[in-house]
Amino acid sequence: MKKHRQLLALLICLVMSVSLLTGCSETKAATEEPTQSAEQDATQETAETREITDMAGRKVTVPAAENIESVFSAGPVAAIFLYMVAPDKLLGWNYELNDVEKSIILDKYQDLPNFGMGDAVNYEAVIAANPTIAINSGKINDAMVSDCDALSESLGIPVVAVDNELNNSAEAFRFMGELLGVEDHAEELAQYAEQVFTDINALSDIPEEKKVSVYFGNGEDSLETAPRGSQHAQILDVINAVNVADLELGDGSRVQISAEQLLAWDPDVIVVNGEPKADKSGSSAAEDILSNPDYASLKAVQDQKVYGTPNAPFSWVDRPAGPNRLIGMRWFSALIYPEYIKCDINEEIHKFFDLFYHVDLSDEQLENVLKGTL
């Protein structure tokens, strides 16, 4: 009988031990679940955002590339970059497109809203449109950093700086490709830009006596110019032309000159941009100079070497000073140094417009683009 009691007590202890172990296991599982959930949440948060270093050296937290649905361009250069790299993410333009621009820009992007630029940005409209991020493109300096920070505070979204220096074009394309998740297309653009600079490097060995002197004019009377060292005259420096406007920059990046000053410089070649705000094309501005008796003594006029800058969809040389100038490098260098630059410019224009502007130019369109007509 005593043995039976001892056996019964042993069985009761075993049952209690199993129950305690089961309870501990359940308690442990219950305490582990919130920890696993928190880890999942942290992983999800990391996957949805990332910290990048923009081209101004700023640390910016932005959404993952696949979560960037629309981008506000703080100015025309940023808009052009976006249209080239990822047009479907372009929130809108910074001014109303004119007929020349619309002759090339694809129909679906022509009627995007105009949000303004500079002091005229319509912040309420931008905020209402709910962009994921904004891009500001320009010369990288303290002012650019300050502008990006101020714009981010005004809009309540991350603002990313992109360098618009011509010789940093390839780097800018690759940076934007990674930012927006379109690396393959951006790499094509970057490689094109690098090839342009590689080809242009052939001009670095031109003897001084073979260099061509050039006057680059802006405005309705073509008497506004971009001096040496100005961002708006970068192409002249890059293609090893001699910019006759060796002037102090002053507070701005362009300088107004007199007709007498142009006559005194007497350049080999004159290239004029016209005045987009007055719907004056480069070709029209060139015709004005060629037909003006006051300029008849100019060497460029006598040699019929006065040219209008093609401006479709954007100027190939300036205004704005963005990646639109890459095709201008091809055109300008072949124009003044045909013995050094061997390329089929028509073929290059077709390639550039297909790759950068997403359009297959017809022969008629190509002719109109070069003439500066619609």
N, C-alpha and C positions, 0 to 999 in steps of 0.2 A: 504493500500500500504506500509505503514511504517512497519507494522507487517511482511509483506512478505519479506522486505529487511532484517529485523532482523533475520528471520528464515534462509534465504539464507546465511547470514554471519556466523551463528552458524554452519550450515552444512559444510561450507568451513573450519572452525576451527577444526571440528571433523576429517575431511579427512586429514588435515595437521598433526594432532596429531598422527593418526594411521600410517601415512607414517614415521614420526620421530621415533616412537616405532619400526617399522619394520626395519628401517635402523640401529637403535642401536643394534637390535637383530642380524642382519646379520654381523655387525662389530664385535660384541662380539664373534660370532661363528668363524669368520675369524681369530681373534687373539688367540682363544683357540686351534685351530688345530695344530700349531707348538709346543705348550706346550705339548699336548698329544703325539705327535710324538717323542719329546725329551725324555719323560718319557719311551716310548716304547723302544727307543734306549738304554737308560740306563739299563733297565731291561734285554734286550738282551745281553748287554755287561757283566753284572753280571752273567748271566746264562752261558756264554761261558768261563769264567775264574773264578778262586777262589784262595784265599790265604791260603796256608797250612803252618804248622810248621813241618819241616822234622825231622828225628831222631837225627839230630845234633843240633836241636833247631833253625835252620835258617828259617826265613820267606821267602817263595817262592811262587810267583804267577804262577800257572799252569793252563792249560786248564781244562775244565770240563772233568770228566772221559770218557764220551762218545766221546769226541773229541781227546782223546789220541790214535792215530792210530799206532804209532811205537815208540820204546824206544831204545836208544843207551845205551849199557852196558859199563861202563868205565873200567871194568875188569871182570875176570872169575867168581868171586863170584856174581856180579850183574847179569851176564848172567845166572847163575844157578838159582838164585832167580826168574828171569823172566821166564825161561823155566818151572819152577815148578808152578808159579802162573798164568801166562798169556802167553803161548808160541807164540800165534799168534801176539803178540805185540813186540816180540824180533826182533830187527833190524838185528843183526848178532852176530857172536862170536868174541872172542879176539885172537884166534889162530886157526890153521887148526885142526879140530877134527881128532883124530887117530882112528885106526880100533876098538879098545876096546870101545871107546866112541860111535862110529857109530853102534856098535852091539846092543846098547840100545836106543839111540836117534832116534826118529821117522824119517822116510825117508824125510818127507817134510821140516824138519829143519836141515838136515845134510849139505846141500849145501848153507846155508846162508853165506853171505860174511864174511871174516875175516878182521876186522878193526884195529887189533893190540891193544896194551895196553901200559900203562906207557908212556915212552918217544917215543915209536914206534907207537903211534896212528896215523893213516892216517886221519888227520883232513879234508883234501879236500874230501876224499871219504865219510866221515861221513856227512859233510855238503851237499854234492851232493845227498845223500840218503834221506835227509830231515826228520830226526826224529822229533817227536813232543817234546819230553823231553829226558833227559839222567838220568841214575841212577848210583850213585857211592856207592859201599858198602865196608865197612871196619871198623876198630876200630874208634870209635868216639873220636876225639881229635882236637886240633887246626890245625894240619897238614891236617886232613880230611876236615875241613871247608875251609881252604885255597885252597886245591885241587879242591873242588867243585866250589868255586868262580872263580878260574882260568879257569876251564873247561867250565863254563857257558860263560865266556867272549870270549873264543876261538871259541866256537860253535855257540854262539848267541841264545841259547835256555836255558830254565830252567834246572838246574841240582839238583837232589834230593838226599840227603844222607840217606842211609839205614845201620843200625847197623848190623854187622856180628858176634857179640858176641854170642856164642852158647846158653847161657842161656837167650838171648833175642830173640830167633827164633820165638816164638809165636807172640810177639809184632811186629816183622818185617813183618810177613805174614799178620797180620791184617792191618798194615799200608799200605802195598802194595795193598792189596785187596781194600781198600777205595780209594787209589790213582788211581787205574786202573779200578775201577768199577766191580770188580769180588769178591765181599765180601763173597759170599756163598762158593766158592771153597777155598778161602784164609782162611776162618773160619775152614774148614775141616783140612787144613794143620796145622793151629794154635793149634787146639784141639789135633791133633796127637802129635805135639811137646810137648805140656803140659803133655800128658799122658806118654811120654817117661821119662820126668823128674820126674813125680810122681812115676813111677816104679823104677827109679834109686835111688830115695830117700831111698829105703830100704837098700842101701849100706852104708848109713851114720852111721849106728850103728855097723858096723863091728869092732870087737876088734882089737887093734893094732897088736897083734900077729897073726891075721888071714889075715892081709892085704898082697896083692901080690906085690912084687917088679917087675917093668917092665922097660925094655929098649926099646925105640922106635927109630928105625934107618931109615935114608933116604940115598939116593944116591946109586951109583953102588956098592960101597963096604959096604954100610949100616953103615958107621962111621960118618955120619952127624946126629946130634940129636937135639931135641928141649928140652931145659932145663925147669925145673920147673918155672912156671910163664909165659912161652912163650905162645903166642896165638896158636902156632902150636902144643902145648901139652895139650890143654884144656881138651880133652877127658879123659886123665889120671887123671886129677884133679877131673873131674865131677864124674867119676865112682869109686873114692876113691882108686885108685891104687897108689903105691909108685913109683914115677918117680925117677929112680936111678941117673939121670943126674941133680944133685943139683949143678949147675954151674952158674957163672955170665953170664948174657945175652950179655953184651957188646953192640956193635953198632947194631948187627943183632938179629934175632929171632931164629937162629939155630947156633950150634957150632960144629966144626970139632973136633973129638977125635981120639985117637990112639987105636989100637987093645989091647994094654996093659991096657988101661983105662977100656975097656969093660970087660976084664978078671978080673980086680980088683973089679969092681962092682958086677960081678957074679949074675945077676938078676934071679928071679924065672921064668920069662917069657920074651921072646924076640919077638917083633912085628916089622916087617920091611916093608917099603913102596915101595922099589925099586926105579927106576929112570925113570919117564915117558918120559923124553927127550931122553933117550937112549933105549926106548921101553923095559925096564927091569921091569918085573912085580914084585909084592910083593912076590908071590909064588916062583919065580926064585931066588930072593934075599934070601929067607928063605932056599932054598935048598943049596945055596952057603955056608951059615953059618953051616948048619948041616953036610956038607961034607968036611968042612975045618978042617984039623987036628990041626991047631993052636987053634981052639975053642973047641976041644974035652973035655977039663976039665970043661967047663961051665955047671952049673947045668941045665940050660934051654935046652942045647944040649943033655945032658945025659937023661933028662926026656922027650925028644922029644916035648918040648914046645916052639918051634920056629915057628912062623906063619907069613905068608905073608898077608898084608892088601888087601882085595878085592878092586878093583879099577874100576869097571864098574858101570855106565859110568864115574864116578869120584871117586877118592879115598875116602874111608869111614872114614879115620882118619885125613887126612891133604892134602894140595896141591890140590885144594885150601881149605882154612879154611872157609868153607861156610856151608849152610844148608845140604849139602851132608853128613855131619858128623852125622846127627841124626840117620841114620840106623847104622852107626859105633858105636854109643853108645849102641844100642841093641846088636850088634854082639860082641863087645869088652867085655862088662859086662858079657854076657852069657859065653864067652870064659874063663874068669879068675875067675868068681864067680858063677859057675853053681849051687852051693848049696844055694845061696841067690837069684839068678834071675831064676824064673821059667817061661819060655816062649818057644813056638815052634818057633825057629829062622827062619825056612823055611817059616812058615806062616807069620811071621812078614816081611820078605823080600818081599814076594808076595804082601802084603798089601802096603808096602812103595812104591814099584815100580809102582803099579797101581795108587796110589794117587798122588805121586810126579813126576814120570817120564812118566805117561800116557801109560804104557805098561803092558800087562798081560803076565808075564814070563811063558815060558814053563818049564817043569821039566829039560830039557836039558840046557836051558839058565840059570836056577838057579844053576845047577851043575857047569857050566862054570864060572859063576860070582864068586862063592865061591872059585873055583880053580885058578881064575885069568887067565883063558884061553878064547879063542873066541869060 
